């Protein structure tokens, strides 16, 4: 990949955590928050720059999370769906080579999965690429500039998924592991803690 432009990483962390009842971005995994675990994984990958899109509880999250070298961007329209957060992130990067979208609520995501996806995307010169885990398709996703420009303009949480799931131009990259847990409820949090070897303590 020498000489190729870096792909920007956009971490989606603007949700209101309605099912959790507290900002899930601040849930503790040992000495760090869930969002920090995600940011560290993205920072250890080849993605650059890294943007974290915040919305609900933004001030509290910025105060309680070490975003390291990532740039925080506020999405004032976060309640209108994740499509608005993706657009907020894209507005502050140069997506000429494409962009990688990473879920901010998957604390088990790793740099090797991100970079493996990016490598396959580049090798195949794909329009877009998603990870095919052993149990389902999931984040992260890579979109070329052409795919980003084709994204529907309407709002909502499933705009991108609806576009990618039905298009045969999307490359599916096999990863021999289960999909990381999306932490939306306390049960999800407890399960993610078990998988990663932590005790669930909530937000500290």
N, C-alpha and C positions, 0 to 999 in steps of 0.2 A: 504493500500500500504506500510505498515511499513516493513522495511527490504528490499524492492525492490530497485533496482538500479535506480537512477534518469535518466530520458531521456534528452539528450541534445536538445536544441532548436537552429535551424538555421534560422536566419532571412535573407531573400533574398532581398538585396537592392543594387544590382550592375548595374541596368539598366541605360541606357543613357537618359531616359526621352525625347525621340525624339518627341512625340506627345505633350508634355507640353511646350517644348521650353526653359525650365530652370530645374535645378535639383529638381525633385519633392520631394525628401527626405527632402529638406529644406523648403518646404511650411509651413507657420505658421498656427497653430491652437491656437490662444491666445498667451501665452508666450512660447510655445514649438513648435518644428518642428513635422512634420508628423512622421518622423522616430522615434523621441523620444516617441511619443504616443505609437507606436508599441512596442518599447523596454520596456517601463514601463509596459505594459500589460503582456509581456512575463516574465519580472522580477517578477511580482506579482504572476505568476503561479508557478507550481512545477518544471518547466524545469530547468535543471542545468547540465553543464554550458550553457551559451548563447553565440552564435557566430553571428556576423553581417557581412555578406559578402558584400563587397564594390567593385566597379569597376570603372565605369565612374564617374568623378568628385570626386574621393575618397578623395583627400587632402582637398577640399572645404567642403565636408560633415564631415570629421573628425574634422575640425576646427569649424564647425557650429552646431554640434549635440552632446549633452551630452549622451554618450552611457552607462553611469552609470557603472554597473558591467560587461557589455558585452565586449567580445573581438572582435576587428575588424580584419578581414582577407581580404586581397586584392586578387581579382581574375584578373590576367592579361589577361585572355582569355574571359572576360565578353561579348565581342562583338560576340562570337560564340554561345551564347545561355545560358539560365538559367541552363541547365544541368551542364555546367562547373562550375557555381557558387555553385551548390549543392555539387559537388565533392570537391571544394575548402573548403567548410565548413566542410564536413565530414573528410577531411584530418587532422583536428586539434582537433577532439573529438574522444572519444571511443564509437562507435555506437553498442557495444555488446548487449545492451538492445533495440536497435532501435534508432530512431531520429524523431523529430517533425520539420516539415518545415512550416515556417510562412511567409506570404507575407509581405514585408516591405511597401507596398502601400495601406494597409487596416487600416486606422487610427481608425476604430470603433471596431477592434478586442478586445476581453476581456479575462481576465485570466480565468473566469468561463467557457467560451467556450473551451479554451485550455485544462483545467483540466478535464472537462466533457468528452471530446474526449479521453484523455489519460486513464481515469478511465474505459470507455467502452472497449477500446482497450485491457487493461490489463485483465478485467473481462472475455472477450471473447477469450483471448489468440490469438488475430487476427494476420493475416499475414500483414495487413495494414488496416488503417482506415481513412475515410474522413468525413467531416461534411456535412450532408444533411439539408440545410437551407429550409425555406418554399418555396423558389423560385428556388433554384438550388443547386448543389453540389459545395463546395469550400474549401478553406484553413480554418484552418490548416489541414495538413495531417500528419499521423503517419505511419512510415514504420519500420517494424521489420528488424533485420539484414538480414534475408533471402530475404526480399523484396528489400533491398538496394543492395544486391549482385546480384539480378536478373535484376537490372536496366540496360537497354541497354547501350552500350558503346558509341553510336553515340551522336553527339551534337545537339543542337537546343533548342527551348523554350517549346516545347510540349512533350518532351521525357517522363517525369514522368506522365503527364496527360494521354498520350496515353496508357501507361502501366497500370495505375490504372483504367481507365474508362472501360476497357474491361475485367477485371478479377473478377470472382465471389468470389474470396477469400477476396476481399476488403470489410470491414465492413462499412456500412453507418450509422452514428450516427445522429439521428434526433435532430435538434435544432429549437425551436419554435420562430424563428425570421428571418427576411430577411437576405440574404447574405450581409456582409459589402461591401460598395462601393470600387471597385478598382480605385484608383485615377490615371488616365492616361492623362486626358485632363483638361482644365480649367473648363469646365462644370462639370466634375466629382468632382473636388475640391470644387466648389461652392455647389454642392449637399451634399458632405460630411460635409462641414461646417454647412449647414442648419441642417443636422441630429444631429450634435454634439453641436449645439448652439454657433457657432463662426461666426465672420465676415471674409470673404475671403480677406486677405491682401497680398497674394503672399509670396515669399521668403524674409525674412528679414535679 
